[in-house]
Amino acid sequence: MNATLTDDDAALLRRYRNGDAEAFGVLYARHRLGLYRFLCGLCGDGALAEEIFQETWLNLIRSESEPLGQASFKTWLYQIARNRLIDHWRKHGRQYGREEAFDEALHGDALPGSSPDPERELSLSQDQQRLRAALDELPGEQREVFLLRAHGDLELTEIAELTRTPAETVKSRLRYALQKLRRLLADPAAAEEVSA
């Protein structure tokens, strides 16, 4: 059994459940970055995001369940992650962190041995801080919809299914989130006020 990059997610999941470990590797590679970024954006805490990220994949490995009905693998995976995070918040009290510790070596596409340009790194760091501050200003429902669309690359209907929210409400939340983010990110002074 040889998992290929062209197999769809459902086929890869079936192959993995039938003993093809390579199929899991392809699924993981395909979804790791978006899922991790979604969790970081949603909870604002890199350590918590990493914990939930690992729990999500372990849940998938240990489970025999599969996406229900018309749900795609991606929607199902993000639903597992979202449920794990909600469970954590319920158990420990909902707390939002302020820093996103993102380990590119674990989750990114950084090349080993490549040394980034310090000026570029500073600029990216400042941009990430502005984006984080702007995301923190969004109401939770708008932030979640934005992150599912941006990092999860989910369609509006998939987001509606995952959040159990009417599609029109999802569409409105995304529109309002984008408007507010554009306003906050277009005006550096507004972004500085947000983070102050």
N, C-alpha and C positions, 0 to 999 in steps of 0.2 A: 504494500500500500504506500503510495507516494503522494503526499499532499502537495497540491500545486497552488500557486498564488492566484490562479484563475478560478478556483473552486469558490462557490458562494459560501457564506457563513454557515448556513444550515447544513450543507454537505460536509463542511469541515467538522462541525459539531458531531454529526453522525459518525464520521470517520474516527474522530477522537474517542467517542464512546465505544467504538468497536476495536479499540486498542492501538490506533495510529497516533503516537505521541507527536509526530511531526505536524499533524493537523492542528493540534493545540498550539504549537509554536507559531504557526501561520496566523491563527486567530488572535493570539496574544500580540504578535507584532502589528497586526492590522488595527487593533483597538486600544493598545496600551496608552499611547500618548494622549489621545482625545479624552479617554476616560479619566486619566490622572489629572489633566488640566481642568476637566469639568469638576472633579471633586475639590481640587485646590480653589477654584473660583467660587464654588458653592459654600465651602466651610471657611476659607481664608486661613487655613492652618495646614502647612505642609506636612507636619508629622501626623496629624489626624487623617489628612488625605491619603498619605502613604499607608496607614493602618487600614483604612476602609478599602483602599485599592487592593491590598493583599487579601483582605477578607472576601472581597467580591470574587477574585479569581479562585480562591480556595473553595468558596461556596459553589462555584461552577464546576470545579474538579470533583468535589465530593458528591454533588447532586446527580441524580439520574433524570431530573426534570428537564423539560425543553420548553421553548417559547410556546405559549398557548395561542390557539386560533391563528389569526393573521399576523400576529406580532413578529417582527423581524428579530434576528439574533441581537442586533445592536440595541434595539429598544428594550429587549429583555435584559441584556447585560447592564444597561444604564438603570433599569428599574431595580435590579439587584443592588447595585451600588447606592442608589438613592435610598432604598429601604434600609440598608446597613447603616447609612449615615443618620437617617431619622431614628433608627433604633438606638444608636449611640447618643444622640441628642436627648432622647427620652430618658435614657438610663443615667446620663451624667449631667443633664441640664444643658440647654442650648447655649453654647458659648462660641463666639466668633473670634478668631485670631486676627491679627493685623498684618502678619507677614506671610509671604508665600515662599517657602523654601523648596525650590524645584531642582531636583538632582538630574541634570542633563545626562550624566553618565548612566543612570538607571533607566530613564524614560525618554530621553531625547535622541536626537540624531547626530550628536556631536561626534566628530572624528577623533579617535584616540591619537594623542600626541599633538593635536593642533592647538596652538596657543592663540587665544582671541586677542584682538586689538583692544588695549585698555580704554581708549577714547570711545570706541564702539560699545564696549561693555558698560561704561558709565552712562552713555546715552540710552542704551537698552534698559539699564537698571532704572533710570529716571522715568522712562516711558512706562515701564512695568509698575512703578510706584503710582504714577498718574492714573493708569488704567485700574489698578487695584483700588485706589481712592474713589474713582468714579463708580466702579462696580459696587463698592460698599455703600454708595449713596442710593443705589436702586432698591426699591422694595424687594423682599425676598422672592416673591412670585415672578417678578420681572427679571431679576438676576438669574433665576433658575432657567427660565425659558431662553434667555439670551445665551447662557452657557451651553445648554443642550443643543442649540442651533449652531453656535460658533465652534464649540469643541467637539460636540458629539456628532455634528453634521446631520442631525435628525431633521426630518421633514416636519412641518407643522402638525400634520395628522398623527405622526408618531409621538410628538411631544404631547399632544392632546390625550392620546391613549395612555402614555406613561404617567402623566400627572392627573389623569382622570378629570380633565377640564375640557369644556366645550372648545372646539377648534376656533371659533370666533373670539373667544376669550384669550386663547393662546396668541392668536394673531394680534389682538389689541395689546397684550402685554409686551410682545416683541416690538411692536411699533413704538410704544411709549418708552421702552428701554433704550431703543436705538436713538430716539429723539433726545433723551436725557444724556446719554453717553456722548452723542455728537456735540451737544451744547457744552458739557463739562470738558471734553477733550479739545474742543476748538478754542476755548478760552483758558490759557494757562493760569490766569489769575483766579478763575473760578475753581480750577482743580486744586490750586494751592489753598484756597479757602476751605475746600472740602477736607483736605488732609490736615488742616490746622486744628 
